[in-house]
Amino acid sequence: MAADPAIAGRTSRDIADSVESAIERGELAPAQPLPSVRGLAARLGVSPSTVSAAYRDLRLRGIVTSEAGRATRVGVRRAPQARHYGSVPVGVRDLSDGNPAPDLLPDVGVALAAMRVPRFRYGAPTVLPELAAVADEQFGDLPAALRSSAGPVVVVGGAMDGVERVLGSRARPNDRVAVEDPGYPGVLELVRAMGMVPVGVAVDEAGPVPASLAAALESKVAAFVVTPRAQNPTGAAVDAVRARELRRVLDRHPDVLLVEDDHASIAAGAPYVSLSPGRNAWAVVRTTSKILGPDLRVGFLLADARTSRRVAERQLVGAGWVSHVLQRLVVELWNDDGVRAAVRSAAQTYRQRREALLAALAERGIAGHGRSGLNVCIPVAHEVAVVQRLQERGWAVRAGEPHRIHSEPFIRITASTLTADEAGRLAADLGAVLAPSRLTQLA
């Protein structure tokens, strides 16, 4: 093949480096097949085991993917978000970032000024007892049977850190992992970076579509990462009816690891409905990022006893623990009655702003989706063109492409800071962009 000469080397390390360099230079494109092990070994004059070792190293680092009986291919890896999306021009209202509203987050500086931090030493408990009590309260809405079968709470560095640690404890490179489609780009990037293969599961307003999940599970996935509410980007929230349907599908595959990424928790504006009861391997991950601030990288992980033990043991020999200073700060904030009241008020404000945008869109005949969370998802035929036209009118929104595997195009609008007046103006501008006369120009 044309790309074959880009690969060189006599050792497995040299061969792997040459493949990575060729990808960096653009000589090997995403999803492009690589030469067969035997074919490349013959061309380079090395043993097949040397090439196999090179490909294995590349798989472990998420650079290539392969399945039994199929070609090894260049992985599909996205650029970092800041570079991929670019900066928002001055004067343009930024509704693209997915952030909570800064003015609805507590003043961390006040808590820091009043906080007394003991001098922690090596060998101290990795989780403060006071924070463990906060975590127990955070998980109070889990079914009792689930809590009784769980191991100790593990404190992690945010939701994605928790998801990564759980996947790393129960799945292996080259495993297939079911993910929402559309879903959070960080999950897609993480799965690929871990050398695993994402398998898309369609999503509607009630969460994963049962038939699509069934098809994914039949493809022999090792794990399923699901967002039970505040799904990013669609705002989907699993309700009791959908949960029963999904559990019936999951029950046919008892050994599949289920990871519930409940990143928004009490800020989601929808009740939590778990899919985990009855699972052999499961984990629920929550974080303080949406309620106390994104820079507070403190998350809580509750899982079955084996997963909990594996995660805690691996954390201990790696990062060790999440900073006790951060843990103490979360305790101070959460035990403040004013902060707790503000968190509840913020959740209500997010709901009102999201629903105001959906209502303004509906008045103009524009379909929007967002049952929970901070975002509203709007199907469009031409993502990039719509994003560009809205930016010309003073609005920065996100194209859906980074969220998608096979799902249809859309744009995502973060409504967390959007006032009612702005919602009306944005809906009017979007209506003008999507008007039939404009659609012809966009095509």
C-alpha positions in Angstrom: 0.0 0.0 0.0 1.1 3.6 -0.5 1.6 4.2 3.2 3.8 1.1 3.7 7.1 2.9 3.0 6.4 5.3 5.9 6.9 2.4 8.4 10.5 1.4 9.2 12.7 -0.1 11.9 14.4 -3.2 13.1 13.1 -3.4 16.6 9.5 -3.2 17.9 10.2 0.2 19.5 11.6 1.6 16.3 8.7 0.3 14.3 6.1 1.7 16.7 7.9 5.1 16.7 7.9 5.2 12.9 4.1 4.5 12.8 3.5 7.2 15.4 5.7 9.6 13.5 3.9 8.9 10.2 0.6 9.6 11.9 1.9 12.9 13.2 3.1 13.9 9.8 -0.2 13.1 8.2 1.2 10.2 6.1 -1.2 7.8 7.9 -4.8 8.9 8.3 -7.3 8.1 11.0 -8.9 4.7 10.4 -6.4 3.8 7.7 -5.4 0.1 7.7 -1.8 -0.8 8.5 0.1 -3.6 6.7 -0.5 -7.1 8.0 1.9 -8.4 10.6 3.4 -11.0 8.3 3.5 -8.6 5.3 5.3 -5.8 7.2 7.7 -8.3 8.8 8.7 -9.7 5.4 9.3 -6.1 4.0 11.3 -5.0 7.0 13.2 -8.3 7.3 12.2 -8.9 10.9 10.2 -11.6 12.7 6.4 -11.4 12.9 6.7 -11.4 16.7 8.6 -8.1 16.4 5.9 -6.4 14.4 3.2 -7.9 16.7 5.0 -6.4 19.7 5.1 -3.0 17.9 1.4 -3.1 17.1 0.6 -4.2 20.7 2.5 -1.2 22.1 0.6 1.1 19.8 -2.7 -0.5 20.8 -1.9 0.0 24.5 -1.3 3.7 23.9 -4.5 4.1 21.9 -2.7 4.9 18.7 -4.1 2.0 16.7 -7.0 -0.3 17.1 -7.5 -3.9 16.0 -10.0 -6.8 16.3 -9.5 -10.5 15.8 -9.6 -11.3 12.1 -9.5 -7.7 11.0 -6.9 -5.2 10.0 -5.0 -3.1 12.5 -6.0 0.5 11.8 -4.9 4.0 12.8 -7.0 5.2 15.7 -9.4 8.0 15.4 -8.1 10.6 17.9 -9.4 14.1 18.2 -7.3 17.3 18.8 -7.5 18.8 22.3 -10.7 20.7 22.7 -9.1 24.2 23.1 -7.3 23.8 19.8 -10.2 22.0 18.1 -12.8 24.6 18.8 -10.7 27.7 18.8 -11.3 30.8 20.8 -14.5 32.8 20.9 -14.1 36.3 19.2 -14.4 39.4 21.4 -18.0 40.6 21.6 -19.5 37.2 20.9 -21.7 35.7 23.6 -20.1 32.3 24.5 -22.8 29.6 24.9 -20.5 26.8 23.7 -18.4 25.8 26.8 -20.7 23.6 28.9 -19.7 25.4 32.1 -21.9 26.1 35.1 -22.7 29.8 35.7 -19.8 31.4 37.6 -22.1 33.6 39.6 -24.0 30.5 40.9 -20.9 28.9 42.3 -19.9 29.5 45.9 -17.0 31.8 46.7 -14.2 29.4 47.4 -11.9 32.3 48.6 -14.1 32.9 51.6 -14.0 29.2 52.6 -10.2 29.1 52.1 -9.6 32.1 54.2 -11.5 30.6 57.1 -10.2 27.0 56.7 -7.7 25.4 59.0 -5.7 22.7 57.4 -3.8 20.2 59.6 -0.4 19.1 58.4 -1.0 15.7 56.7 1.7 13.2 56.5 2.4 10.0 54.4 0.5 7.1 55.9 -2.6 9.2 56.9 -6.0 7.9 55.7 -6.4 8.7 52.0 -10.0 9.9 52.6 -10.9 12.3 55.3 -13.7 10.8 57.5 -15.6 14.1 57.2 -15.5 13.8 53.4 -16.6 10.2 53.6 -19.6 11.4 55.5 -20.3 14.0 52.7 -20.0 11.2 50.1 -22.4 9.0 52.0 -24.9 11.8 51.9 -24.3 12.3 48.2 -25.0 8.7 47.5 -28.1 8.6 49.7 -30.4 8.3 46.7 -28.9 5.1 45.5 -31.1 1.9 46.1 -30.4 0.4 49.4 -29.4 -3.0 47.9 -26.8 -1.2 45.8 -25.3 0.6 48.7 -25.2 -2.6 50.8 -23.2 -4.4 48.1 -20.7 -1.5 47.5 -17.2 -1.2 48.7 -15.8 1.9 50.5 -16.2 5.2 48.7 -13.1 6.2 46.7 -12.3 9.9 46.3 -11.0 10.6 42.8 -10.0 13.7 40.8 -13.3 14.4 39.2 -15.8 12.4 37.1 -13.5 11.6 34.2 -10.7 10.4 36.5 -13.2 8.1 38.1 -14.4 6.7 34.8 -10.9 6.2 33.6 -9.9 4.4 36.9 -13.0 2.1 36.7 -12.4 1.2 33.0 -8.7 0.6 33.8 -9.6 -1.7 36.6 -12.0 -4.0 34.7 -11.3 -3.6 31.0 -8.3 -4.1 28.8 -6.8 -2.5 25.7 -8.6 -3.5 22.5 -11.8 -4.2 24.4 -15.0 -2.8 23.0 -16.8 -0.2 25.2 -20.4 0.9 24.6 -20.8 4.7 24.8 -23.6 7.1 24.1 -23.9 8.5 20.6 -24.0 11.4 20.7 -22.1 11.6 23.9 -19.5 13.5 25.8 -16.3 13.9 23.7 -14.1 13.3 26.8 -15.5 9.8 27.1 -14.9 9.0 23.4 -11.3 10.4 23.6 -10.7 8.5 26.9 -11.8 5.2 25.5 -9.7 5.6 22.4 -6.7 6.8 24.4 -6.9 3.7 26.5 -6.6 1.5 23.4 -10.3 0.5 23.5 -12.9 0.6 20.8 -16.0 2.8 21.3 -19.3 1.3 20.2 -22.1 3.9 19.8 -25.5 3.5 21.5 -28.2 5.8 20.3 -29.8 8.3 22.7 -33.2 9.9 22.9 -34.7 12.2 25.6 -35.1 9.2 28.0 -31.5 8.1 27.6 -30.0 5.1 25.8 -32.3 3.5 23.3 -32.9 -0.2 24.4 -32.7 -1.7 20.9 -29.4 0.1 20.2 -27.9 -0.9 23.5 -28.9 -4.5 22.8 -27.1 -4.4 19.5 -24.0 -3.0 21.1 -24.0 -5.6 23.8 -24.3 -8.4 21.2 -21.0 -7.1 19.8 -19.3 -8.4 22.9 -18.5 -5.1 24.7 -16.7 -5.3 28.0 -18.3 -2.1 29.5 -21.0 0.4 29.0 -20.5 4.1 30.1 -23.9 5.8 30.6 -25.0 9.2 31.8 -28.2 8.7 33.8 -29.2 12.4 33.7 -27.8 15.7 32.4 -26.5 13.8 29.4 -24.0 15.9 27.4 -25.0 17.0 24.8 -28.7 16.0 24.6 -29.8 16.7 28.2 -31.4 13.2 28.3 -32.5 11.8 31.6 -33.3 8.1 32.3 -36.8 7.7 33.8 -38.2 4.7 35.6 -39.9 3.2 32.5 -36.7 3.4 30.4 -34.6 2.1 33.3 -36.7 -1.1 33.5 -36.3 -1.6 29.7 -32.5 -1.0 29.9 -32.1 -3.3 32.9 -33.9 -6.1 31.0 -31.4 -5.7 28.1 -28.4 -5.5 30.5 -29.6 -8.6 32.4 -28.8 -10.7 29.3 -25.2 -9.7 29.7 -24.4 -10.0 33.5 -20.7 -9.7 33.1 -20.6 -6.3 31.3 -19.2 -3.5 33.5 -21.7 -0.7 33.9 -20.3 2.8 34.6 -22.8 5.5 35.5 -21.3 8.9 35.0 -23.6 11.1 37.1 -21.4 14.1 36.7 -24.1 16.8 37.4 -25.7 15.0 40.3 -28.0 17.4 42.2 -27.5 20.2 39.7 -29.0 18.0 36.9 -32.6 19.1 37.5 -33.9 15.5 37.2 -34.1 12.6 39.6 -31.4 9.9 39.6 -32.6 6.5 38.3 -29.9 3.9 38.5 -29.3 1.0 36.0 -26.9 -0.7 38.4 -29.1 -2.9 40.7 -28.4 -6.5 40.1 -25.1 -6.0 38.2 -22.0 -8.0 39.0 -19.6 -5.1 38.1 -20.8 -1.5 38.4 -19.7 2.0 39.5 -21.4 5.3 40.0 -19.2 8.4 39.7 -20.2 11.9 40.9 -18.2 15.1 41.2 -18.3 18.5 42.9 -17.4 20.3 39.6 -20.9 21.3 38.6 -22.0 22.4 42.0 -18.9 23.8 43.7 -16.7 24.7 40.7 -14.8 22.9 37.9 -11.4 23.6 39.5 -12.4 21.5 42.6 -11.2 18.2 41.2 -12.9 16.1 43.8 -15.2 13.2 42.8 -16.8 10.3 44.6 -16.8 6.8 43.3 -19.1 4.1 44.7 -18.7 0.6 43.1 -19.1 -3.1 43.7 -16.6 -4.3 46.3 -14.1 -5.8 43.8 -14.0 -2.7 41.5 -13.7 -0.4 44.5 -10.8 -2.4 45.9 -9.0 -2.5 42.5 -9.4 1.3 42.0 -8.3 2.1 45.5 -5.2 -0.1 45.3 -4.2 1.2 41.9 -4.7 4.8 43.1 -2.5 4.2 46.1 0.5 3.1 44.1 0.0 5.9 41.6 -1.4 9.3 42.5 -1.7 8.1 46.1 -4.7 10.3 47.1 -6.6 13.4 46.2 -5.2 16.4 48.1 -6.4 16.6 51.6 -6.5 20.4 51.2 -9.1 20.0 48.4 -11.0 17.4 50.5 -11.1 19.7 53.5 -12.3 22.6 51.2 -15.2 20.5 49.9 -16.1 19.6 53.5 -16.1 23.2 54.6 -18.2 24.3 51.6 -20.7 21.5 51.8 -21.2 21.9 55.6 -22.1 25.6 55.1 -25.9 26.0 55.1 -25.6 29.0 52.8 -23.7 27.0 50.2 -26.1 24.1 50.3 -29.0 26.5 49.9 -27.2 28.2 47.0 -26.6 24.8 45.3 -30.3 24.0 45.4 -31.1 27.4 44.1 -28.6 27.0 41.3 -30.2 23.8 40.2 -33.6 25.5 40.0 -32.1 28.4 38.0 -30.5 26.0 35.5 -33.8 24.3 35.0 -35.6 27.7 34.4 -33.0 28.9 31.9 -33.0 25.6 30.0 -36.7 25.5 29.9 -36.9 29.2 28.8 -34.7 28.5 25.8 -36.7 25.4 24.9 -39.9 27.4 25.1 -38.5 30.2 23.0 -37.4 27.7 20.4 -40.8 25.9 20.4 -42.5 29.3 19.7 -40.6 29.5 16.5 -41.2 25.9 15.5 -37.6 24.8 16.3 -37.2 21.4 17.9 -34.9 21.4 20.9 -34.0 18.7 23.5 -32.9 19.2 27.1 -34.8 17.4 29.9 -32.0 18.0 32.4 -28.5 19.5 32.8 -26.9 22.7 31.4 -27.3 22.1 27.7 -29.9 22.2 24.9 -29.4 20.1 21.8 -31.0 21.2 18.5 -31.0 19.0 15.3 -29.8 20.8 12.2 -28.8 19.7 8.7 -25.6 21.7 8.5 -23.7 22.0 11.7 -20.7 24.1 10.7 -22.7 26.6 8.6 -25.3 27.1 11.4 -22.5 27.7 13.9 -20.8 30.2 11.6 -24.1 32.1 10.9 -24.9 32.3 14.5 -21.5 33.6 15.3 -22.0 36.3 12.7 -25.1 37.3 14.8 -23.1 37.4 18.0 -23.6 33.8 19.4 -21.0 31.1 19.9 -22.5 27.6 20.1 -20.9 24.2 19.6 -21.2 22.0 16.6 -22.2 18.4 17.4 -19.5 16.6 15.4 -17.1 16.0 18.2 -19.9 14.3 20.2 -21.0 12.0 17.4 -20.0 8.5 16.1 -22.9 7.8 13.7 -25.7 10.0 15.1 -27.3 12.9 13.1 -26.0 16.5 13.0 -27.0 19.0 15.7 -25.7 22.1 17.6 -25.4 22.3 21.3 -26.2 25.5 23.3 -25.1 25.8 27.0 -28.0 27.6 28.7 -26.5 27.9 32.2 -25.9 31.6 31.9 -28.7 32.5 29.4 -31.2 35.1 30.6 -34.9 34.9 29.4 -34.4 38.0 27.2 -31.3 36.4 25.6 -33.2 33.2 25.0 -35.8 35.0 23.0 -33.2 36.8 20.9 -31.1 33.7 20.3 -34.2 31.7 19.3 -35.1 34.5 16.8 -31.6 34.5 15.3 -31.6 30.8 15.0 -35.0 30.8 13.4 -33.6 33.3 10.8 -30.6 31.2 10.1 -32.8 28.0 9.7 -35.4 29.8 7.6 -36.2 28.0 4.3 -34.5 30.7 2.2 -31.4 30.3 4.3 -31.4 26.5 4.2 -30.9 26.7 0.5 -27.8 28.9 1.0 -26.5 26.6 3.7 -26.8 23.5 1.5 
